[in-house]
């Protein structure tokens, strides 16, 4: 017999509350990388064990709901099989398991398809999750013979091998399964994909700040301006609001401004407030999809210089590095150690402005791809003068992988007197600070 509506409401509310509390715990932890593996395991233990159990129970609820059974009836389903370790007869009980991968395979195909689509979108944003599909991920984290949950549950005192896992991805899959349960129960609630949630979050933030701009400017005596149409056109100028936001974030990370031209003063002020606020909110530095988007949009990962949403594929895609890859066992000739002229937390931020003011173009490649485990030097930035069909190098910046983040070496390709004044000033000061740093 099917689960009664009152029982379904109670169960879904419990699952939803448990999911939200677990997600809050996940996102309250600072993003750190522990050198001691045991400490890293212990830090993730609370979230991983809760998500394992919560996902398992949510999957069982969804399966029972699809089959028109109560939870006890589902658990008691028996099929002919090998002798179960806990049974005296020759029957197997497929739903008496902690194996989330196996339970996922028992869902109806339309339900699986929703989870698969969610995971593909999620993984295209969270590129560090290496497992390609939702089913493969759940099979991997469930471990050999479905013992992944038990291994994690007792890992604080037992030293058995753990299956690979991602707390963020595990909680995300649990979340979409809970939302599917909500949708079935309430009908008017839809499963929201990662791109939809991000778009809504960022648009709401911009909308609120534009309202503040309107109030402050009217209080200062300016007449009211309706920029809703302009804002809507701006959001879709690059094919999707996420792409508009990514462009602003990329420009802000390099030049300290939003970089949008041909916009009204009201929208310009709103974008300035937006980019400064969104990078500073707590969730921007927590284990969230917002953090993943902001980090990749600003080019702070090896994936590419920014990120774009492709509506035709429903995937996030990396914007390729503008500079071709080049690395060397040794530094190029005439390389000099430099310091950051303005002492910015983002190294070399002032180089972008000096190059722009000199009429030059900056290209970058921070992928650090090359032989692992070697002290290879990588060309990460290059300033070029472009014109008359040629691109002439002015200078390049070289760094090493996983070495001091403040160690930069500059290789000049042009005599200093041939360089336009803003960049020449930057080079002079950078070399002077580099000499001070080396003392």
N, C-alpha and C positions, 0 to 999 in steps of 0.2 A: 504494500500500500504506500502511496506517496506521503512525503513529509507534510504535515499540516501547515497551513499558512502561518499560524501563530508560532509553531516550532521553527519554521524557516526564518521568520523575523528575528526570533531570539538567537538562533545560531549565526545568522549573517551579522547581527549586531556584535556578537562576541568576536567573530573573526575580524570584522572591521576595526573594532577597538584594539584588539591585540596587534593587528598590522600597523595601525597608526602609532601605537606606543613603541613598537619595535623600530619603526622608521624614525621616530623622534630620537631614539637612543643612537641609532646609526648616524644620524646627521648631527648629533651633539658632540661626537668625537672629532677631535682635530685630525686633519689629514697628515699623518706621519708615517715614516718608514722605519720600523724598528730593526736595529742591527741584530738583536737577539731573537732568533726564530720563536722561541718559547714565549717570549713576551708578546710578540705579534699575534700568536695563536690565542693567548689568554685575553688580549684586548678585543679580539673578534669573537670570542667564545659566546658571550651573551647574545649577540645579534644572530650569529650563525645557528646556534642551537634553537633559538626561538623561531627563526625563519624556517628551518627544517620542519619543525613540528607544526607551525602554522600553515605552511604550504601543504604538508601531507593532509592535514585535517580539512583544508579548503578543497583539495582535489577530491577527497572522499565525499565531501558534501555535494560537490558538483556532479560526481558520478551517480550518487544516489538519487539526486534530483532528476537527472536525465533518464535514469532507469525506472523512476516512479517508485522508489523504495525508501524505507526509513534507513537510518544509519545502521542500527542493529541488523536489519535484514540484509543490507549490503555486506556487512562484516561476516555474516553467517553463510554467504554463498559458498558452496563447496563444489569442486569439480574433481573427476577422477585424476589421480596423479600419484606421485611418489609418496611414501610415508612421510608425513609432516613430523618434524621433531617434537612438536607439542601435542600430537594427536596419536590415538591408538588405532586409527583405521587408515585405509588407503585413499584418503581424500586430501586435496589441497585446498587451501583457502586463499585465493589470490588477493583479497583485499585486506588480509591481516598482514600488512607489510609497511615498512618505513621507506620503501623504495619509491621515491617520487618520480623517477624516470618511468617505472613500470605503471604507476598510477596515471601519469600523464598520457600514456599510450592507450588507456582505457576510456579516455574522454571521447565524446562524439567528435567527429572530424571538424564540424564548424567551430566547435570550441577550441580545438587544437589550433585551427587556422588563425583565430584571433590572437592566441598567445604567441604563435610563431611570428605573426606580423608585428606584434608589439616588440618582441625580442629583437627582430631584425632591425627595426628602427632604433631601438635602444642601443644595440651593439654598434650601429653605425656612428652613434655619438660617443659612446664609451668604448673607444677603440682598444683600450687595454684588455678588454674581455676577449680572450683568444678563441673561445669555443664558438663554432659557427652557427649552430641552430639551437632553438629552445630544447628540443628533444635530446640533442647531444649534450647540452649543458646539464640537464637534469640527470641524464644517465651517468655523466662524469662525476657530478657531486654526490650522487647516490652511492658511488663506489662499487667495488666488486661484490656481487651477491647482495647488493642493497644495504651494505653495512656502514655507509658514509655517516648517517645520522648518529648511530651508536658510537662510531669512532670519535666524532666531534664531541659528543655528549660527555665522554669519559676521558677526553684527552688531557685534562688538567692533571691527572695522576697516572694515566696509562701512556705508554710510549709506542703505540701502534701507528703505522703509516696512515696519513690522512689523504683523502682524495682532494684534488685541487678544487678551489672554491672562490667565489667572489661574493662577499657579503652584499655589495650593492646590487649585483645582478639577481641574487637569490631573493632579496627583499622586493626587487622590482617585479619579478615573475609572480611572487606571492601576491603583490598588490594588484596586478591585472586580473588574477584569478578571483580575488575578492570583489573587484569591480564587476566582473562577469556575473557573480552571484547577486550583487546588488541590482544590476540591470534586469536580471530575470525576475527579481522579486518586485521591483518598483516600476519597471517598464519605462519610466520617463528619465532614467539615468543612463547615460551612455558611457561606454568604455572610451577613455581619452588616451590617445597615443602620446608618446613623449614629445613629439613636435607640437602637438596641439596644446599640451600643458605649458611648454616653454613659451609659445607664442602668446598665450593668454596672460602668463605671468609678466612678460616683458611689456606687452601692450597696456596692461592695467597700470603698471608703474609709470609708463610714459603719459598715459591719460591723466593720472593723478597729478603729475608734475606740471603738465600743461595747464591744468585747472589752477594750480598755484601761481603759475606765471600770469595767467589771465587776471586773477584777483590782485596780485601785487602791481601789475601795470595799470590796472584801472584805478587802484588806490593812489597811484602816482599821478593820476590825471589823464591817462590815455583813454581814448574811446575804445569800446569793446570791439574786438575782431573775432569773427567766426573762422577759425582755421581748421575746422574738422575735415573739410574737403581736401585742403592742402596736406593735412596729416595723413589722410587715407591714401592720397596719391603717392606721397613719399614712401609710405610703408610698402606699397606694391611696385615701386619703381624698378626694383631689381628682381621681380618675379615672386617674392614672398617676403613678409615682414621679418623673418629670421635673417634673411640675407641683408636687409637694410640695417638691422641691428649689428650684424657681424661686421659690416663695413665700418660703422661708427666705432666699434670696439677696436678694430685693427688700427684705424687711424689714430685713435686716442692713445693706444699703447706706444705709438712711435712719435707722435707730434704733440700730444697733450691737448688736443682739441678734437671736435667731432668731424671736422673736415667736409661737412656738407655745404655745398654752394647752392645758390639760387633758391634759398628758403627764406621765409619771412623772419624778422627779428624775434617774433614770438616763438616760432618753432625752433629757431636756432638756440634761444635761451632754454627752451624745454629740453632739447637734445643735450645741451651742456649739463643741465641738472641731472638728466637721466643717466648719462654715462658715468658721471661722478658718483651717483648714488648706487647704481646697480653693481658696480665693482666693489662697493664697500659694505653691502648688506651681509649679515652673518652667513646666509645660505650660499653666498658666492665663494666662501672658503671651506664649506662643509662637503661631505660626500653626497653631492646632489647632482642632478642633471644640469642645473643652472651653472654650477661650478665647471662641469665638463664643457659646456657650451662657451662660457666666458673665457676659459683657458685656451681652448682651441681657436676661438674667434680672434684672440689677440696674438696667436702664433707662439704660445708658450709651451708647446709640446713638439716632439720630433715629427709629428704627422704631416705638417704643412704650415704655410704661412697664415692660413685662416681656415674657416669652415663655411660651407654653403649647404642650404637645404635644396634638394632636387625634387620638385613636386611631381615630375613625371615618373620617378622611381620610388618616391616616398622614402628617401634615404638622405642622411647627412653625408657629405662628400668633402674631402680635404681639398683646399686650394693649394695647388702645387707650389713648391718653392720657386722663386723667380731666378735663383742663381744655380747654375749647374754644380754638381757635386765635385769637390776636389779635396784630396787629403794627401799628406806627405809624412814620411817617417821623421823628417827634420824640418825645422823652420826654413822658409825661403830666405834667400840672401837679403841682407840689409833690413831684417825685421827688427823693430824696436818695441820694447815694452811700453805700454801707455797706461794712463790713468783716466778715469771718467771725469771730464772737466767740471761737471756740476755736482758730482757725488750722488747721482741719482741712484735710487734702489734698483731701477731698471737700467742695467749697464748700457752705456753708449747711446742713451736716449737722445742726447743733444746732437749726436752725429747726424741723425735724420733731418733735424731742423737746419743745421749748418749746410748740409748738402742741398736741401731744397732751396734755401736762400741763395745758394751759389748757382742755381740752375742745373744741378746734377741729379741723377737718379740713383737710388740705393736699391741693391738687390740682396737677397738673403737666402741662406740655407742652413738651418740649425738642426738638420736631421742627424748629424754625427754618425753617419753610416760608414762603416769600414771594418777592418779586422778587429775582432773583439779582444779585449785583454791587452792591447798594445797602446803605448803612449803616442797615438797618432795625432798630428796636427790637422785641423780642419779649417778651411776657408768658410767663414760664416757670413761675412758681409763684404760687399764690394760697391764702391762708389764709381759711377761711370758718367762721362760726359757724352751725350748723344747729339748727333747732328750730322748733316750732309751724308746720311746713309751709313755712318759708322758709329760704333760705340767704343769709346776709348777709356780704359781704366785710369782712375785717379789714385785710388788707394784700396787696399783690402785689409780685412781684419781676420786674424787667425786665433783659434782657441783649441784646447784639448778637451776630450770627453772626460767628464767626471773629475776634472782638476779644478783648482780654485776658480770659482765663478768670476772673480774680479781680475783674473789674469788675462789680459788681451795684448796681442802683438799686432802692430801695424806695419804694413809693407807699402811704401810709397812707389807709385809707378810713374810719377811726374815730378819734375823739379818744383820746389815749393813756390818759386816766383811765377810758375805757370798756372797755379791754382787760384781760383777766384777767392776774393777776400774772406767771406764768411767761413768757408771751409779751411782756408789757410790759418785763420785765427784759431779755429778749433784744433788743428793739427799741432800748432805751436804750443798751445796750452796742454793738450793731451800728452805731448812728449815731455813737457816740463814736469807735469804731475807724475808721469811714469818714472822719471829720474828721481823724484822725491820719494816715491813708493819703494824704489829699489835700494834706497840708502839704509 
